[in-house]
Amino acid sequence: LRKFSFVSPQGAAGLYYNTTIGAVQSPGEIRDCFAGLIREISDLAEAMGIGFGEDIVPRNLKITDDSDPGISTSMQKDVAAGRQSEVDGLVYEVVRMGERYGVKTPLYAMIAEELMRRGIN
């Protein structure tokens, strides 16, 4: 779940904003959204009884800050190429799990709604 707490938010934010990891490295809306997505995963993990035992947001922001700014996610590459992507498991499933566990996931819901509007499955 630790890996998921990075991969899912990075993929969701990258696809939603159509940007590389470099945009997440700079203060502003995209970084705030990324941090909020991590928080939603952390809240979900807590509700599932799988808490991280630490604030996972700073940890994942450091990973991001130490990454090559030109990196985009495999999910973004798959969507751009018209291939089957992991969007269902990395974005839509988080919204479903939030509903199942009674955890609010407003950022994931916002991104899921936009991706569905774009026809991304």
All heavy atoms as an XYZ file, in Angstrom:
921
protein
N       0.824     -1.199      0.000
C       0.000      0.000      0.000
C       0.866      1.259      0.000
O       0.458      2.288     -0.504
C      -0.954     -0.027      1.191
C      -2.124      0.940      1.151
C      -2.933      0.827     -0.130
C      -3.005      0.752      2.351
N       2.088      1.172      0.541
C       2.995      2.325      0.498
C       3.291      2.715     -0.953
O       3.276      3.890     -1.293
C       4.303      2.038      1.227
C       4.180      2.081      2.710
C       5.548      1.869      3.370
N       5.381      1.717      4.790
C       5.294      2.734      5.632
N       5.360      3.957      5.183
N       5.129      2.522      6.916
N       3.598      1.719     -1.768
C       3.873      2.002     -3.184
C       2.627      2.582     -3.844
O       2.705      3.549     -4.604
C       4.331      0.733     -3.895
C       4.679      0.960     -5.349
C       5.210     -0.298     -5.998
C       5.527     -0.043     -7.464
N       6.043     -1.238     -8.119
N       1.481      2.010     -3.561
C       0.221      2.489     -4.116
C      -0.024      3.937     -3.717
O      -0.534      4.733     -4.516
C      -0.936      1.608     -3.643
C      -2.250      1.922     -4.294
C      -2.568      1.394     -5.531
C      -3.168      2.758     -3.671
C      -3.784      1.689     -6.145
C      -4.376      3.064     -4.273
C      -4.682      2.527     -5.520
N       0.378      4.311     -2.491
C       0.148      5.675     -1.998
C       0.976      6.706     -2.754
O       0.733      7.905     -2.636
C       0.442      5.771     -0.498
O       1.838      5.824     -0.249
N       1.934      6.245     -3.533
C       2.700      7.141     -4.405
C       2.226      7.010     -5.855
O       1.945      7.999     -6.516
C       4.202      6.831     -4.326
C       5.010      7.676     -5.264
C       5.323      8.989     -4.931
C       5.442      7.193     -6.482
C       6.049      9.793     -5.796
C       6.166      7.981     -7.355
C       6.469      9.284     -7.014
N       2.149      5.787     -6.327
C       1.841      5.528     -7.735
C       0.444      6.032     -8.112
O       0.265      6.667     -9.157
C       1.982      4.017     -8.054
C       1.487      3.688     -9.447
C       3.427      3.580     -7.885
N      -0.535      5.749     -7.286
C      -1.903      6.155     -7.597
C      -2.054      7.682     -7.644
O      -2.557      8.225     -8.638
C      -2.874      5.534     -6.598
O      -4.174      6.051     -6.764
N      -1.631      8.417     -6.607
C      -1.746      9.874     -6.683
C      -0.943     10.489     -7.828
O      -1.403     11.421     -8.487
C      -1.219     10.351     -5.325
C      -1.501      9.224     -4.403
C      -1.238      8.002     -5.242
N       0.255      9.953     -8.074
C       1.072     10.502     -9.160
C       0.395     10.268    -10.507
O       0.339     11.160    -11.350
C       2.470      9.877     -9.156
C       3.413     10.530    -10.131
C       3.662     11.988     -9.812
O       4.065     12.326     -8.712
N       3.421     12.865    -10.745
N      -0.130      9.059    -10.706
C      -0.824      8.762    -11.947
C      -2.090      9.585    -12.113
O      -2.367     10.113    -13.188
N      -2.853      9.715    -11.029
C      -4.102     10.472    -11.088
C      -3.838     11.940    -11.389
O      -4.473     12.529    -12.279
C      -4.863     10.327     -9.762
N      -2.897     12.541    -10.670
C      -2.593     13.960    -10.893
C      -1.969     14.181    -12.266
O      -2.322     15.131    -12.973
C      -1.654     14.477     -9.797
N      -1.058     13.302    -12.651
C      -0.412     13.441    -13.958
C      -1.401     13.366    -15.095
O      -1.334     14.149    -16.052
N      -2.340     12.443    -14.999
C      -3.344     12.284    -16.047
C      -4.349     13.433    -16.037
O      -4.687     13.986    -17.083
C      -4.060     10.939    -15.868
C      -4.860     10.401    -17.040
C      -4.020     10.310    -18.306
C      -5.414      9.023    -16.700
N      -4.783     13.823    -14.863
C      -5.767     14.897    -14.734
C      -5.212     16.215    -15.275
O      -5.877     16.916    -16.041
C      -6.168     15.049    -13.269
C      -7.189     16.128    -13.001
C      -8.537     15.915    -13.284
C      -6.814     17.342    -12.450
C      -9.485     16.898    -13.024
C      -7.757     18.333    -12.179
C      -9.093     18.099    -12.475
O     -10.028     19.081    -12.222
N      -3.986     16.537    -14.879
C      -3.375     17.800    -15.306
C      -2.570     17.668    -16.594
O      -2.062     18.668    -17.101
C      -2.470     18.345    -14.194
C      -3.222     18.845    -13.001
C      -3.276     18.103    -11.829
C      -3.881     20.070    -13.022
C      -3.966     18.560    -10.709
C      -4.574     20.535    -11.916
C      -4.606     19.777    -10.771
O      -5.287     20.241     -9.669
N      -2.429     16.433    -17.104
C      -1.662     16.158    -18.312
C      -0.267     16.765    -18.199
O       0.144     17.593    -19.021
C      -2.386     16.673    -19.560
C      -1.735     16.162    -20.826
O      -1.141     15.092    -20.831
N      -1.843     16.927    -21.892
N       0.453     16.334    -17.165
C       1.757     16.919    -16.904
C       2.735     15.876    -16.380
O       2.345     14.775    -16.004
C       1.618     18.083    -15.892
O       2.830     18.801    -15.856
C       1.237     17.594    -14.517
N       3.986     16.253    -16.353
C       5.036     15.388    -15.821
C       5.198     15.619    -14.322
O       4.592     16.528    -13.752
C       6.385     15.683    -16.510
O       6.772     17.021    -16.191
C       6.283     15.482    -18.013
N       6.065     14.844    -13.738
C       6.323     14.946    -12.305
C       6.916     16.312    -11.937
O       6.792     16.763    -10.811
C       7.209     13.774    -11.831
C       7.012     13.496    -10.349
C       8.656     14.001    -12.175
C       7.588     12.179     -9.893
N       7.540     16.977    -12.905
C       8.117     18.291    -12.644
C       7.093     19.284    -12.129
O       7.409     20.129    -11.279
N       5.865     19.207    -12.623
C       4.814     20.130    -12.167
C       4.445     19.879    -10.713
O       3.997     20.789    -10.024
C       3.580     20.003    -13.049
N       4.654     18.661    -10.249
C       4.349     18.318     -8.863
C       5.477     18.781     -7.937
O       5.273     18.960     -6.748
C       4.108     16.797     -8.726
C       3.795     16.408     -7.302
C       2.992     16.340     -9.651
N       6.638     19.018     -8.493
C       7.786     19.439     -7.692
C       7.713     20.914     -7.296
O       8.417     21.331     -6.388
C       9.083     19.171     -8.463
C       9.344     17.697     -8.655
C      10.484     17.412     -9.609
O      10.799     18.214    -10.486
N      11.113     16.263     -9.436
N       6.898     21.674     -7.969
C       6.788     23.110     -7.698
C       5.560     23.402     -6.852
O       4.506     22.801     -7.050
C       6.666     23.885     -9.012
O       7.778     23.637     -9.826
N       5.677     24.349     -5.902
C       4.512     24.715     -5.097
C       3.361     25.197     -5.977
O       3.589     25.812     -7.018
C       5.031     25.864     -4.219
C       6.511     25.701     -4.198
C       6.879     25.102     -5.526
N       2.153     24.874     -5.570
C       0.980     25.330     -6.301
C      -0.115     24.288     -6.344
O      -0.089     23.291     -5.604
N      -1.068     24.515     -7.209
C      -2.273     23.690     -7.289
C      -1.978     22.215     -7.521
O      -2.572     21.344     -6.873
C      -3.176     24.220     -8.411
C      -4.407     23.385     -8.636
C      -5.244     23.842     -9.823
O      -5.018     24.950    -10.337
O      -6.129     23.071    -10.225
N      -1.072     21.914     -8.442
C      -0.820     20.514     -8.789
C      -0.173     19.778     -7.615
O      -0.579     18.668     -7.266
C       0.010     20.408    -10.075
C      -0.767     21.029    -11.243
C       0.376     18.964    -10.375
C       0.019     21.174    -12.529
N       0.799     20.400     -6.979
C       1.448     19.779     -5.814
C       0.453     19.626     -4.664
O       0.432     18.593     -3.987
C       2.645     20.611     -5.369
C       3.462     19.967     -4.256
C       4.687     20.814     -3.945
N       5.510     20.284     -2.883
C       6.536     19.442     -3.044
N       6.846     19.019     -4.255
N       7.242     19.031     -2.014
N      -0.378     20.635     -4.466
C      -1.401     20.551     -3.414
C      -2.380     19.411     -3.687
O      -2.776     18.695     -2.769
C      -2.156     21.871     -3.291
C      -1.293     23.001     -2.755
O      -0.188     22.744     -2.229
O      -1.729     24.167     -2.882
N      -2.763     19.258     -4.945
C      -3.668     18.164     -5.310
C      -2.995     16.818     -5.057
O      -3.595     15.920     -4.464
C      -4.091     18.301     -6.779
S      -5.205     16.993     -7.325
N      -1.749     16.681     -5.493
C      -0.990     15.446     -5.280
C      -0.926     15.103     -3.785
O      -1.220     13.974     -3.383
C       0.410     15.598     -5.876
C       1.322     14.433     -5.637
C       1.065     13.196     -6.196
C       2.462     14.588     -4.867
C       1.918     12.115     -5.979
C       3.323     13.522     -4.646
C       3.049     12.284     -5.203
N      -0.590     16.090     -2.957
C      -0.520     15.864     -1.513
C      -1.889     15.475     -0.957
O      -1.991     14.593     -0.096
C       0.010     17.115     -0.806
N      -2.942     16.099     -1.463
C      -4.292     15.765     -1.022
C      -4.696     14.351     -1.408
O      -5.366     13.651     -0.639
N      -4.274     13.921     -2.585
C      -4.561     12.547     -3.024
C      -3.848     11.543     -2.116
O      -4.415     10.512     -1.743
C      -4.145     12.358     -4.481
C      -4.959     13.122     -5.514
C      -4.249     13.127     -6.867
C      -6.364     12.557     -5.646
N      -2.610     11.850     -1.756
C      -1.872     10.979     -0.831
C      -2.614     10.902      0.499
O      -2.774      9.819      1.073
C      -0.438     11.490     -0.607
C       0.355     11.502     -1.911
C       0.276     10.627      0.440
C       1.654     12.287     -1.834
N      -3.075     12.039      0.970
C      -3.808     12.085      2.244
C      -5.069     11.220      2.157
O      -5.410     10.514      3.104
C      -4.164     13.534      2.590
C      -5.010     13.716      3.823
C      -4.348     13.432      5.147
N      -3.065     14.094      5.260
C      -1.970     13.510      5.769
N      -2.028     12.276      6.244
N      -0.826     14.147      5.836
N      -5.765     11.272      1.031
C      -6.976     10.454      0.884
C      -6.634      8.963      0.932
O      -7.372      8.173      1.530
C      -7.725     10.836     -0.396
C      -8.365     12.212     -0.297
C      -9.109     12.656     -1.543
O      -9.332     11.837     -2.469
O      -9.495     13.848     -1.585
N      -5.518      8.565      0.335
C      -5.080      7.166      0.402
C      -4.728      6.815      1.847
O      -5.073      5.743      2.350
C      -3.873      6.906     -0.524
C      -4.257      7.080     -1.994
C      -3.272      5.517     -0.262
C      -5.217      6.043     -2.536
N      -4.059      7.716      2.539
C      -3.706      7.486      3.937
C      -4.954      7.320      4.803
O      -5.021      6.421      5.652
C      -2.846      8.647      4.449
O      -2.470      8.437      5.782
N      -5.948      8.171      4.580
C      -7.204      8.066      5.328
C      -7.898      6.738      5.037
O      -8.441      6.100      5.941
C      -8.139      9.229      4.973
C      -7.642     10.574      5.466
O      -6.694     10.617      6.290
O      -8.181     11.601      4.996
N      -7.867      6.322      3.799
C      -8.467      5.051      3.411
C      -7.722      3.886      4.065
O      -8.344      2.965      4.607
C      -8.469      4.917      1.886
C      -9.182      3.737      1.288
C     -10.641      3.669      1.725
C      -9.098      3.800     -0.238
N      -6.398      3.941      4.053
C      -5.597      2.889      4.691
C      -5.924      2.793      6.181
O      -6.063      1.694      6.728
C      -4.111      3.161      4.478
N      -6.060      3.944      6.810
C      -6.401      3.982      8.242
C      -7.760      3.316      8.486
O      -7.912      2.516      9.404
C      -6.411      5.437      8.722
C      -6.412      5.599     10.204
C      -5.115      5.178     10.863
O      -4.035      5.366     10.296
O      -5.206      4.641     11.984
N      -8.735      3.636      7.646
C     -10.077      3.059      7.791
C     -10.065      1.549      7.564
O     -10.879      0.826      8.127
C     -11.044      3.734      6.819
N      -9.119      1.082      6.759
C      -8.998     -0.340      6.469
C      -8.194     -1.078      7.544
O      -8.037     -2.293      7.470
C      -8.327     -0.532      5.105
C      -9.139     -0.007      3.942
S      -8.190      0.043      2.398
C      -7.927     -1.688      2.100
N      -7.661     -0.321      8.511
C      -6.853     -0.937      9.549
C      -5.424     -1.213      9.120
O      -4.740     -2.044      9.704
N      -4.964     -0.512      8.082
C      -3.609     -0.708      7.553
C      -2.851      0.616      7.621
O      -2.189      1.009      6.682
C      -3.647     -1.170      6.078
C      -4.690     -2.233      5.843
C      -2.286     -1.657      5.632
C      -4.899     -2.580      4.385
N      -2.967      1.323      8.708
C      -2.310      2.621      8.818
C      -0.826      2.536      8.519
O      -0.190      1.508      8.719
N      -0.256      3.625      8.045
C       1.153      3.656      7.676
C       2.085      3.838      8.872
O       3.281      3.596      8.757
C       1.407      4.775      6.656
C       0.756      4.520      5.330
C      -0.250      5.349      4.876
C       1.146      3.454      4.533
C      -0.858      5.123      3.647
C       0.546      3.209      3.316
C      -0.462      4.048      2.866
N       1.568      4.311      9.988
C       2.414      4.525     11.143
C       3.278      5.770     11.031
O       4.175      5.987     11.841
N       3.048      6.559     10.014
C       3.764      7.812      9.794
C       2.924      8.672      8.859
O       1.993      8.182      8.220
C       5.133      7.573      9.154
C       5.032      7.023      7.716
C       6.360      6.879      7.012
O       7.124      7.854      6.978
O       6.623      5.780      6.496
N       3.268      9.939      8.787
C       2.617     10.817      7.818
C       3.271     10.550      6.472
O       4.431     10.903      6.244
C       2.781     12.282      8.225
C       2.025     13.228      7.307
O       1.475     12.779      6.279
O       1.998     14.436      7.621
N       2.566      9.878      5.601
C       3.103      9.430      4.320
C       3.262     10.573      3.317
O       4.006     10.451      2.345
C       2.209      8.294      3.758
C       2.942      7.463      2.716
C       0.921      8.820      3.189
C       3.813      6.426      3.313
N       2.609     11.701      3.543
C       2.672     12.820      2.588
C       4.098     13.340      2.418
O       4.595     13.402      1.288
C       1.681     13.944      2.961
C       1.859     15.145      2.037
C       0.242     13.437      2.897
N       4.807     13.714      3.492
C       6.177     14.211      3.297
C       7.098     13.182      2.643
O       7.961     13.526      1.828
C       6.659     14.544      4.709
C       5.439     14.662      5.534
C       4.401     13.797      4.890
N       6.904     11.923      2.987
C       7.717     10.851      2.395
C       7.530     10.819      0.883
O       8.485     10.768      0.123
C       7.325      9.514      3.020
C       8.043      8.314      2.464
C       7.435      7.030      3.067
N       8.004      5.849      2.490
C       7.599      5.299      1.345
N       6.633      5.841      0.651
N       8.167      4.207      0.881
N       6.269     10.853      0.442
C       6.004     10.789     -0.994
C       6.391     12.075     -1.722
O       6.802     12.036     -2.880
C       4.538     10.441     -1.239
C       4.251      8.984     -0.950
O       5.151      8.202     -0.666
N       2.995      8.607     -0.988
N       6.267     13.204     -1.051
C       6.715     14.462     -1.664
C       8.229     14.442     -1.871
O       8.730     14.935     -2.880
C       6.293     15.655     -0.817
C       4.807     15.988     -0.850
C       4.490     17.107      0.146
C       4.330     16.363     -2.244
N       8.968     13.855     -0.927
C      10.423     13.758     -1.078
C      10.779     12.868     -2.262
O      11.684     13.198     -3.039
C      11.064     13.226      0.203
C      12.559     13.015      0.035
C      13.329     13.209      1.275
C      14.813     12.975      1.149
N      15.491     13.322     -0.055
N      10.091     11.751     -2.406
C      10.330     10.883     -3.567
C      10.104     11.677     -4.845
O      10.892     11.611     -5.786
C       9.419      9.637     -3.523
C       9.805      8.733     -2.354
C       9.489      8.868     -4.845
C       8.803      7.625     -2.075
N       9.030     12.433     -4.877
C       8.710     13.255     -6.047
C       9.795     14.286     -6.295
O      10.267     14.456     -7.420
C       7.349     13.952     -5.838
O       6.349     12.947     -5.729
C       7.009     14.870     -6.992
N      10.193     14.972     -5.244
C      11.190     16.030     -5.379
C      12.538     15.498     -5.848
O      13.305     16.217     -6.483
C      11.342     16.788     -4.062
C      10.097     17.578     -3.710
O       9.256     17.824     -4.604
O       9.958     17.948     -2.525
N      12.837     14.241     -5.533
C      14.103     13.624     -5.923
C      14.043     12.959     -7.304
O      15.032     12.380     -7.748
C      14.528     12.586     -4.883
C      14.896     13.208     -3.544
O      15.118     14.439     -3.491
O      14.937     12.464     -2.537
N      12.905     13.039     -7.979
C      12.716     12.366     -9.271
C      13.068     13.287    -10.432
O      13.058     14.509    -10.311
C      11.259     11.914     -9.415
O      10.934     10.977     -8.419
N      13.334     12.685    -11.566
C      13.572     13.424    -12.808
C      12.295     14.172    -13.168
O      11.230     13.566    -13.286
C      13.933     12.438    -13.912
C      14.163     13.064    -15.267
O      13.600     14.145    -15.562
O      14.914     12.473    -16.056
N      12.358     15.485    -13.349
C      11.141     16.265    -13.600
C      10.436     15.928    -14.914
O       9.267     16.253    -15.085
C      11.621     17.715    -13.597
C      13.090     17.664    -13.717
C      13.545     16.324    -13.243
N      11.101     15.247    -15.816
C      10.485     14.919    -17.096
C       9.692     13.624    -17.116
O       9.084     13.275    -18.126
N       9.659     12.933    -15.995
C       8.981     11.632    -15.926
C       7.467     11.812    -15.987
O       6.896     12.683    -15.350
C       9.353     10.892    -14.628
C      10.819     10.496    -14.638
C       8.464      9.669    -14.420
C      11.296      9.893    -13.326
N       6.840     10.949    -16.778
C       5.382     10.816    -16.739
C       5.089      9.367    -16.381
O       5.957      8.508    -16.462
C       4.734     11.204    -18.072
O       5.171     10.355    -19.105
N       3.868      9.088    -15.984
C       3.539      7.747    -15.510
C       3.210      6.806    -16.656
O       2.836      7.236    -17.755
C       2.346      7.786    -14.541
O       1.179      8.182    -15.270
C       2.597      8.746    -13.391
N       3.318      5.525    -16.387
C       2.961      4.528    -17.400
C       1.481      4.640    -17.753
O       1.101      4.421    -18.900
C       3.303      3.116    -16.919
O       2.613      2.806    -15.734
N       0.663      5.001    -16.771
C      -0.765      5.164    -17.053
C      -0.977      6.288    -18.065
O      -1.771      6.145    -18.996
C      -1.539      5.439    -15.761
C      -3.040      5.536    -15.974
S      -3.995      5.504    -14.436
C      -3.528      7.040    -13.666
N      -0.265      7.395    -17.916
C      -0.376      8.488    -18.873
C       0.055      8.028    -20.259
O      -0.601      8.358    -21.253
C       0.519      9.664    -18.450
C       0.007     10.450    -17.282
C       1.025     11.475    -16.844
O       1.877     11.183    -16.018
N       0.940     12.665    -17.394
N       1.145      7.288    -20.326
C       1.648      6.805    -21.613
C       0.655      5.849    -22.261
O       0.427      5.907    -23.472
C       3.010      6.141    -21.425
C       4.081      7.136    -21.029
C       5.381      6.441    -20.672
C       6.363      7.469    -20.128
N       7.465      6.878    -19.434
N       0.058      4.971    -21.463
C      -0.934      4.035    -21.995
C      -2.153      4.776    -22.539
O      -2.636      4.473    -23.635
C      -1.377      3.035    -20.924
C      -0.302      2.028    -20.576
O       0.649      1.854    -21.373
O      -0.392      1.418    -19.488
N      -2.650      5.743    -21.796
C      -3.821      6.508    -22.238
C      -3.493      7.267    -23.510
O      -4.268      7.268    -24.476
C      -4.323      7.460    -21.126
C      -5.341      8.452    -21.667
C      -4.922      6.651    -19.979
N      -2.327      7.905    -23.568
C      -1.929      8.677    -24.749
C      -1.816      7.794    -25.988
O      -2.130      8.232    -27.100
C      -0.614      9.398    -24.495
N      -1.401      6.539    -25.774
C      -1.235      5.609    -26.896
C      -2.514      4.850    -27.225
O      -2.533      4.031    -28.145
C      -0.114      4.623    -26.580
N      -3.574      5.098    -26.458
C      -4.835      4.405    -26.704
C      -4.843      2.966    -26.221
O      -5.693      2.182    -26.636
N      -3.907      2.618    -25.361
C      -3.854      1.255    -24.815
C      -4.693      1.151    -23.549
O      -5.033      2.151    -22.933
C      -2.401      0.881    -24.481
C      -1.498      0.769    -25.691
C      -0.132      0.218    -25.300
N       0.592      1.088    -24.382
C       1.567      1.912    -24.732
N       1.933      2.005    -26.000
N       2.192      2.650    -23.817
N      -4.977     -0.074    -23.155
C      -5.645     -0.336    -21.876
C      -4.766      0.248    -20.767
O      -3.565      0.059    -20.777
C      -5.829     -1.839    -21.676
C      -6.513     -2.223    -20.391
C      -7.974     -1.823    -20.361
O      -8.626     -1.814    -21.385
N      -8.471     -1.465    -19.196
N      -5.376      0.974    -19.847
C      -4.603      1.593    -18.772
C      -5.035      1.028    -17.424
O      -5.984      0.269    -17.328
C      -4.792      3.107    -18.782
O      -6.050      3.452    -18.239
N      -4.324      1.469    -16.391
C      -4.617      1.041    -15.028
C      -5.546      2.010    -14.311
O      -5.664      1.973    -13.097
C      -3.307      0.945    -14.244
C      -2.326     -0.045    -14.813
C      -0.962      0.072    -14.147
O      -0.321      1.132    -14.289
O      -0.578     -0.888    -13.485
N      -6.216      2.883    -15.051
C      -7.025      3.933    -14.425
C      -8.123      3.356    -13.525
O      -8.424      3.928    -12.490
C      -7.592      4.924    -15.475
C      -8.702      4.312    -16.296
C      -8.059      6.203    -14.813
N      -8.677      2.221    -13.878
C      -9.730      1.656    -13.033
C      -9.180      1.311    -11.652
O      -9.771      1.670    -10.634
C     -10.369      0.423    -13.677
C     -11.548     -0.073    -12.850
O     -12.553      0.670    -12.765
O     -11.456     -1.163    -12.267
N      -8.046      0.644    -11.605
C      -7.478      0.240    -10.331
C      -6.790      1.353     -9.569
O      -6.752      1.334     -8.344
N      -6.256      2.332    -10.278
C      -5.493      3.397     -9.624
C      -6.324      4.620     -9.262
O      -5.926      5.395     -8.402
C      -4.320      3.829    -10.503
C      -3.215      2.803    -10.694
C      -2.132      3.346    -11.628
C      -2.602      2.390     -9.364
N      -7.464      4.804     -9.923
C      -8.293      5.983     -9.650
C      -9.716      5.575     -9.269
O     -10.175      5.852     -8.164
C      -8.323      6.955    -10.859
C      -9.221      8.145    -10.569
C      -6.916      7.412    -11.213
N     -10.408      4.913    -10.171
C     -11.821      4.607     -9.924
C     -12.023      3.702     -8.711
O     -12.969      3.874     -7.944
C     -12.468      3.981    -11.163
C     -12.382      4.839    -12.402
C     -12.186      4.279    -13.653
C     -12.492      6.231    -12.340
C     -12.112      5.063    -14.799
C     -12.416      7.021    -13.472
C     -12.223      6.430    -14.700
O     -12.147      7.216    -15.825
N     -11.101      2.757     -8.517
C     -11.224      1.844     -7.365
C     -11.066      2.598     -6.048
O     -11.693      2.236     -5.052
C     -10.205      0.706     -7.460
C     -10.293     -0.296     -6.322
C     -11.599     -1.072     -6.248
O     -12.381     -1.105     -7.219
O     -11.849     -1.669     -5.177
N     -10.250      3.636     -6.022
C     -10.089      4.415     -4.792
C     -11.419      5.059     -4.401
O     -11.804      5.061     -3.230
C      -8.982      5.477     -4.944
C      -8.903      6.374     -3.708
C      -7.627      4.810     -5.203
N     -12.143      5.569     -5.394
C     -13.457      6.168     -5.124
C     -14.416      5.094     -4.600
O     -15.117      5.310     -3.603
C     -14.026      6.854     -6.384
C     -15.434      7.383     -6.129
C     -13.102      7.978     -6.844
N     -14.422      3.934     -5.236
C     -15.296      2.846     -4.781
C     -14.937      2.399     -3.363
O     -15.816      2.175     -2.535
C     -15.216      1.659     -5.748
C     -15.835      1.932     -7.106
C     -15.944      0.670     -7.954
N     -14.669      0.093     -8.314
C     -14.019      0.305     -9.468
N     -14.532      1.117    -10.387
N     -12.869     -0.291     -9.710
N     -13.645      2.298     -3.077
C     -13.222      1.875     -1.736
C     -13.569      2.942     -0.703
O     -13.941      2.612      0.425
C     -11.731      1.569     -1.725
C     -11.398      0.307     -2.486
S      -9.638     -0.045     -2.492
C      -9.430     -0.587     -0.806
N     -13.450      4.205     -1.077
C     -13.855      5.276     -0.174
C     -15.310      5.134      0.215
O     -15.678      5.271      1.392
N     -16.149      4.848     -0.778
C     -17.575      4.649     -0.503
C     -17.778      3.433      0.391
O     -18.569      3.459      1.332
C     -18.341      4.491     -1.820
C     -18.394      5.782     -2.631
C     -18.904      5.587     -4.050
O     -19.176      4.436     -4.473
O     -19.020      6.604     -4.757
N     -17.054      2.373      0.105
C     -17.185      1.133      0.868
C     -16.778      1.319      2.333
O     -17.406      0.753      3.232
C     -16.316      0.049      0.218
C     -16.574     -1.344      0.713
C     -15.822     -2.418     -0.089
N     -15.850     -2.148     -1.510
C     -14.764     -2.193     -2.307
N     -13.585     -2.513     -1.831
N     -14.869     -1.937     -3.593
N     -15.723      2.092      2.572
C     -15.203      2.269      3.925
C     -15.659      3.561      4.592
O     -15.237      3.870      5.700
C     -13.669      2.198      3.922
C     -13.160      0.788      3.751
C     -12.874      0.281      2.488
C     -12.988     -0.045      4.847
C     -12.415     -1.013      2.318
C     -12.531     -1.340      4.697
C     -12.251     -1.820      3.425
O     -11.807     -3.107      3.265
N     -16.510      4.325      3.928
C     -17.020      5.556      4.506
C     -15.977      6.654      4.626
O     -16.017      7.453      5.560
N     -15.034      6.683      3.682
C     -13.961      7.679      3.673
C     -14.204      8.648      2.528
O     -14.398      8.223      1.385
C     -12.579      7.007      3.517
C     -11.474      8.046      3.375
C     -12.300      6.078      4.689
N     -14.183      9.928      2.833
C     -14.371     10.927      1.788
C     -13.120     10.989      0.915
O     -12.000     11.079      1.430
C     -14.635     12.294      2.398
C     -15.974     12.376      3.111
C     -16.200     13.781      3.645
C     -17.341     13.893      4.581
N     -18.632     13.648      4.246
N     -13.326     10.939     -0.404
C     -12.232     11.034     -1.371
C     -12.596     12.089     -2.429
O     -12.717     11.778     -3.611
C     -11.945      9.675     -2.035
O     -13.149      9.203     -2.655
C     -11.446      8.640     -1.029
N     -12.765     13.344     -2.014
C     -13.242     14.361     -2.958
C     -12.299     14.636     -4.122
O     -12.770     14.892     -5.240
C     -13.424     15.601     -2.091
C     -12.553     15.381     -0.902
C     -12.542     13.890     -0.675
N     -11.001     14.564     -3.896
C     -10.072     14.802     -5.002
C     -10.105     13.643     -5.998
O     -10.132     13.852     -7.208
C      -8.654     15.041     -4.481
C      -8.470     16.346     -3.714
C      -7.102     16.391     -3.060
C      -8.676     17.541     -4.633
N     -10.103     12.430     -5.476
C     -10.213     11.269     -6.367
C     -11.534     11.299     -7.124
O     -11.584     10.997     -8.313
C     -10.064      9.954     -5.595
C      -8.641      9.486     -5.517
C      -7.888      9.719     -4.375
C      -8.029      8.837     -6.584
C      -6.564      9.303     -4.293
C      -6.712      8.424     -6.508
C      -5.983      8.658     -5.365
O      -4.674      8.255     -5.302
N     -12.613     11.675     -6.444
C     -13.922     11.753     -7.110
C     -13.906     12.808     -8.214
O     -14.439     12.575     -9.306
C     -15.012     12.059     -6.086
N     -13.286     13.952     -7.958
C     -13.190     15.011     -8.958
C     -12.404     14.526    -10.180
O     -12.827     14.721    -11.326
C     -12.489     16.227     -8.352
C     -12.176     17.342     -9.336
S     -11.117     18.628     -8.628
C      -9.508     17.800     -8.609
N     -11.284     13.874     -9.919
C     -10.456     13.378    -11.020
C     -11.176     12.269    -11.764
O     -11.188     12.242    -13.003
C      -9.082     12.929    -10.490
C      -8.287     14.170    -10.064
C      -8.324     12.111    -11.527
C      -6.989     13.884     -9.348
N     -11.805     11.350    -11.043
C     -12.535     10.261    -11.684
C     -13.635     10.794    -12.588
O     -13.809     10.326    -13.718
C     -13.119      9.321    -10.634
N     -14.362     11.775    -12.103
C     -15.440     12.363    -12.903
C     -14.889     12.969    -14.194
O     -15.454     12.767    -15.279
C     -16.159     13.433    -12.085
C     -17.339     14.050    -12.803
C     -18.059     15.075    -11.937
O     -18.168     14.868    -10.717
O     -18.505     16.082    -12.507
N     -13.784     13.686    -14.089
C     -13.192     14.304    -15.285
C     -12.647     13.250    -16.246
O     -12.826     13.356    -17.460
C     -12.085     15.283    -14.892
C     -11.320     15.865    -16.057
C     -12.155     16.636    -17.070
O     -13.289     17.075    -16.743
O     -11.689     16.806    -18.223
N     -11.997     12.224    -15.719
C     -11.451     11.182    -16.598
C     -12.563     10.427    -17.297
O     -12.451     10.088    -18.480
C     -10.549     10.232    -15.806
C      -9.301     10.874    -15.178
C      -8.466      9.819    -14.462
C      -8.468     11.626    -16.207
N     -13.665     10.169    -16.587
C     -14.817      9.517    -17.224
C     -15.391     10.412    -18.315
O     -15.749      9.941    -19.385
C     -15.882      9.176    -16.181
C     -15.543      7.976    -15.349
S     -16.925      7.536    -14.279
C     -16.096      7.376    -12.725
N     -15.450     11.716    -18.024
C     -15.956     12.664    -19.027
C     -15.088     12.617    -20.271
O     -15.576     12.723    -21.391
C     -15.964     14.083    -18.439
C     -16.659     15.110    -19.343
C     -16.407     16.527    -18.929
N     -15.017     16.956    -19.073
C     -14.403     17.195    -20.236
N     -15.028     17.030    -21.370
N     -13.148     17.585    -20.261
N     -13.803     12.430    -20.090
C     -12.858     12.321    -21.222
C     -12.922     10.958    -21.902
O     -12.249     10.731    -22.905
C     -11.421     12.563    -20.748
C     -11.131     13.964    -20.276
C      -9.667     14.069    -19.906
N      -9.377     15.191    -19.040
C      -8.212     15.389    -18.426
N      -7.224     14.512    -18.578
N      -8.045     16.430    -17.650
N     -13.671     10.032    -21.313
C     -13.788      8.688    -21.893
C     -12.612      7.784    -21.582
O     -12.356      6.825    -22.311
N     -11.908      8.079    -20.503
C     -10.745      7.272    -20.126
C     -11.180      6.171    -19.192
O     -11.683      6.410    -18.111
C      -9.665      8.165    -19.460
C      -9.206      9.243    -20.455
C      -8.496      7.319    -18.980
C      -8.293     10.283    -19.855
N     -10.988      4.933    -19.639
C     -11.390      3.758    -18.854
C     -10.208      2.925    -18.478
O      -9.309      2.694    -19.112
C     -12.380      2.886    -19.634
C     -13.638      3.659    -19.977
O     -14.126      4.447    -19.187
N     -14.151      3.450    -21.161
